[in-house]
Amino acid sequence: MNTTALIDRQIATAFTPLPDEDQLTRWVGLVLDTVGIEDERELTLRFVDDDEMRDLNATYRGKDKSTNVLSFPFEAPAGIELPLLGDLVLSPHVIDREAREQGKTLQDHFTHMVIHGTLHLLGYDHIEDAEAEEMEAMERRLLSELGISDPYLPSKEDERPPE
């Protein structure tokens, strides 16, 4: 890994276990290396309870519910260059619930959400089908490099026959 990711890890939840700074640095660094960013970048990863996530999601996305990850890209004023990527806010409660529902390990799902959020900070999106395909392909590739299976395969819940 060539790129240095400087992580400001903020914990505003009692949820455990959370990824440590070394894990976060590895995951973000892999994304930066893969997209060709060669210089040092900084970002904040904040782990919050559902109430804070719900407030942020309502305020910034107009959705009155908690979510797994929110990305807030840093936008420097014109003519100023800073190595800041932005902020990721993660709800470990939602990530844990999704991992259990989807039959994934908590660690694998945390990894996916950090990679997913970092890609958002770099301008990737999944609103349009073509953008979603590109972003999901990148996520699959990055997760595969870490030995994590395709997060978009049907979950165990999806495979159950209807009642």
FILO-684030 format. One record per residue (C-alpha): residue in three letters; y, x, z. Coordinates in steps of 0.2 Angstrom, whole numbers, plus 2048, in hexadecimal, padded with zeros to 3 digits. Layout:
N
+--------+-----+-----+-----+
: residu :   v :   u :   w :
+--------+-----+-----+-----+
:    ALA :   Y :   X :   Z :
...
+--------+-----+-----+-----+
END
This chain:
163
+--------+-----+-----+-----+
: residu :   v :   u :   w :
+--------+-----+-----+-----+
:    MET : 800 : 800 : 800 :
:    ASN : 811 : 807 : 7FB :
:    THR : 81D : 7FA : 800 :
:    THR : 823 : 7FA : 812 :
:    ALA : 826 : 7E8 : 819 :
:    LEU : 830 : 7E8 : 828 :
:    ILE : 82B : 7D9 : 832 :
:    ASP : 835 : 7D0 : 840 :
:    ARG : 828 : 7C6 : 849 :
:    GLN : 82F : 7B8 : 853 :
:    ILE : 824 : 7AD : 85E :
:    ALA : 82B : 79C : 864 :
:    THR : 81A : 794 : 868 :
:    ALA : 80D : 796 : 875 :
:    PHE : 7FF : 794 : 867 :
:    THR : 7F3 : 7A3 : 867 :
:    PRO : 7EC : 7AC : 85E :
:    LEU : 7FA : 7B1 : 852 :
:    PRO : 7F9 : 7BF : 845 :
:    ASP : 800 : 7D0 : 84C :
:    GLU : 80D : 7DA : 844 :
:    ASP : 801 : 7E6 : 83B :
:    GLN : 7F8 : 7D7 : 833 :
:    LEU : 808 : 7CF : 82D :
:    THR : 80F : 7E0 : 826 :
:    ARG : 7FE : 7E2 : 81D :
:    TRP : 7FF : 7D1 : 815 :
:    VAL : 811 : 7D1 : 810 :
:    GLY : 80F : 7E3 : 80A :
:    LEU : 801 : 7DE : 7FF :
:    VAL : 80C : 7D1 : 7F7 :
:    LEU : 81A : 7DC : 7F4 :
:    ASP : 80F : 7EA : 7EC :
:    THR : 807 : 7DD : 7E1 :
:    VAL : 817 : 7D7 : 7DA :
:    GLY : 81E : 7E8 : 7D8 :
:    ILE : 82B : 7EA : 7E5 :
:    GLU : 82B : 7FC : 7EA :
:    ASP : 838 : 7FD : 7F7 :
:    GLU : 839 : 7F8 : 809 :
:    ARG : 83C : 7E5 : 80C :
:    GLU : 83F : 7DC : 81C :
:    LEU : 83B : 7CA : 822 :
:    THR : 839 : 7C0 : 831 :
:    LEU : 829 : 7B6 : 835 :
:    ARG : 82C : 7A9 : 842 :
:    PHE : 81E : 7A0 : 84A :
:    VAL : 823 : 78F : 851 :
:    ASP : 81D : 77F : 85A :
:    ASP : 81C : 76F : 850 :
:    ASP : 82C : 768 : 856 :
:    GLU : 836 : 776 : 84F :
:    MET : 82D : 776 : 83F :
:    ARG : 82F : 763 : 83D :
:    ASP : 842 : 765 : 840 :
:    LEU : 843 : 773 : 834 :
:    ASN : 839 : 76A : 827 :
:    ALA : 844 : 75A : 829 :
:    THR : 854 : 764 : 828 :
:    TYR : 850 : 76F : 819 :
:    ARG : 844 : 765 : 80F :
:    GLY : 847 : 753 : 815 :
:    LYS : 835 : 751 : 81B :
:    ASP : 833 : 74A : 82D :
:    LYS : 823 : 753 : 831 :
:    SER : 81C : 764 : 835 :
:    THR : 816 : 76F : 828 :
:    ASN : 80C : 780 : 827 :
:    VAL : 81A : 78C : 820 :
:    LEU : 82C : 78B : 81B :
:    SER : 834 : 799 : 811 :
:    PHE : 847 : 79D : 812 :
:    PRO : 84B : 7AA : 805 :
:    PHE : 85A : 7B5 : 809 :
:    GLU : 868 : 7B4 : 7FD :
:    ALA : 874 : 7C2 : 7FD :
:    PRO : 886 : 7C0 : 7F9 :
:    ALA : 88B : 7C6 : 7E7 :
:    GLY : 88C : 7D9 : 7E6 :
:    ILE : 882 : 7DC : 7F6 :
:    GLU : 871 : 7E2 : 7F6 :
:    LEU : 866 : 7E2 : 806 :
:    PRO : 853 : 7E4 : 808 :
:    LEU : 852 : 7D3 : 810 :
:    LEU : 845 : 7C7 : 809 :
:    GLY : 848 : 7B8 : 815 :
:    ASP : 83F : 7AF : 822 :
:    LEU : 82E : 7A6 : 824 :
:    VAL : 82C : 799 : 831 :
:    LEU : 819 : 795 : 835 :
:    SER : 812 : 787 : 83F :
:    PRO : 802 : 78E : 846 :
:    HIS : 7FD : 77D : 84C :
:    VAL : 7FD : 776 : 83A :
:    ILE : 7F5 : 786 : 834 :
:    ASP : 7E7 : 784 : 841 :
:    ARG : 7E4 : 771 : 83D :
:    GLU : 7E4 : 775 : 82A :
:    ALA : 7D8 : 783 : 82C :
:    ARG : 7CC : 778 : 836 :
:    GLU : 7CD : 76A : 82A :
:    GLN : 7CA : 775 : 81B :
:    GLY : 7BC : 77F : 823 :
:    LYS : 7C6 : 790 : 823 :
:    THR : 7C8 : 79D : 831 :
:    LEU : 7D9 : 79C : 839 :
:    GLN : 7DB : 7AF : 834 :
:    ASP : 7D8 : 7AB : 822 :
:    HIS : 7E4 : 79C : 822 :
:    PHE : 7F2 : 7A6 : 82B :
:    THR : 7F0 : 7B4 : 81D :
:    HIS : 7F1 : 7A7 : 810 :
:    MET : 801 : 79F : 817 :
:    VAL : 80A : 7AF : 819 :
:    ILE : 805 : 7B4 : 807 :
:    HIS : 80B : 7A3 : 801 :
:    GLY : 81B : 7A4 : 80A :
:    THR : 81F : 7B5 : 805 :
:    LEU : 81C : 7B0 : 7F3 :
:    HIS : 829 : 7A2 : 7F5 :
:    LEU : 835 : 7AF : 7FC :
:    LEU : 833 : 7B9 : 7EC :
:    GLY : 836 : 7AA : 7E1 :
:    TYR : 825 : 7A3 : 7DE :
:    ASP : 823 : 790 : 7DF :
:    HIS : 817 : 782 : 7DC :
:    ILE : 822 : 773 : 7D7 :
:    GLU : 81D : 774 : 7C4 :
:    ASP : 80B : 775 : 7BF :
:    ALA : 80D : 785 : 7B6 :
:    GLU : 816 : 78D : 7C5 :
:    ALA : 809 : 787 : 7D1 :
:    GLU : 7FB : 78E : 7C6 :
:    GLU : 804 : 79F : 7C6 :
:    MET : 807 : 79F : 7D8 :
:    GLU : 7F6 : 799 : 7DD :
:    ALA : 7EE : 7A7 : 7D2 :
:    MET : 7F8 : 7B4 : 7DA :
:    GLU : 7F3 : 7AD : 7EB :
:    ARG : 7E0 : 7AD : 7E6 :
:    ARG : 7E2 : 7BF : 7E0 :
:    LEU : 7EB : 7C5 : 7F0 :
:    LEU : 7DF : 7BC : 7FC :
:    SER : 7D0 : 7C3 : 7F2 :
:    GLU : 7D6 : 7D5 : 7F5 :
:    LEU : 7D5 : 7D1 : 807 :
:    GLY : 7C4 : 7CA : 806 :
:    ILE : 7C9 : 7B8 : 808 :
:    SER : 7C2 : 7AA : 7FD :
:    ASP : 7CC : 79F : 7F1 :
:    PRO : 7D7 : 793 : 7FC :
:    TYR : 7D8 : 786 : 7EF :
:    LEU : 7C5 : 783 : 7EE :
:    PRO : 7C1 : 771 : 7F4 :
:    SER : 7C0 : 771 : 807 :
:    LYS : 7B0 : 76C : 811 :
:    GLU : 7BA : 75B : 815 :
:    ASP : 7BC : 758 : 802 :
:    GLU : 7A9 : 75B : 7FF :
:    ARG : 7A4 : 74D : 80B :
:    PRO : 79D : 73E : 803 :
:    PRO : 7A8 : 72E : 805 :
:    GLU : 7A3 : 723 : 814 :
+--------+-----+-----+-----+
END
